[in-house]
Amino acid sequence: FQEQFRFSKLTILFPQNIAIQTFQPEEVYNSLAQTYFFLNKFHLAEIYWKLAITKNSTYLGFHINLGILYLKTEQYKKALFEFKTAQKLLPNNTKGFLLAGLTYLKIFQFKKAAKEFEIVIRLDPNNTIAINRLKAVRKFKK
């Protein structure tokens, strides 16, 4: 309960930071979105991550966070769009590929999931999540 109260208080403080320009608006929007996400107010989290993206569309984290929200709320097509955007923004970062692979698993597109996990392993040969998921997909496909 105390944690929820703390997050609720933040939803009041962050807009005040925008008004007095303490932080960049996209940072405040991201913080608000994260707060609403942890409060399970996914619709509000989505709104604020979209606002953050309108202020800075090239920041990988906003797309990853919004994609995770869509993955959690089972909006897989939207999740994939955000993860693919993240891949384009930073092609050497494994997060977008790993999360896209996990999303493809959720919708039973195992070949596409395997391709994403292969890219993760090529970029990070020690990524145990991708290694284990790829092994599982290959066993399942047999």
Buried (B, 14 or more C-beta within 10 A) or exposed (E): EEEEEEBEEBBEEBEEBBEEEEBBBBBBBBBBBBBBBBBEBBEBBBBBBEBBBEBBEEBBBBBBBBBBBBBEBEBBEBBBBBBBBBBEBBEEBBBBBBBBBBBBBEBEBBEBBBBBBBBBBEBBEEBEBBBEBBEBBEEEEE
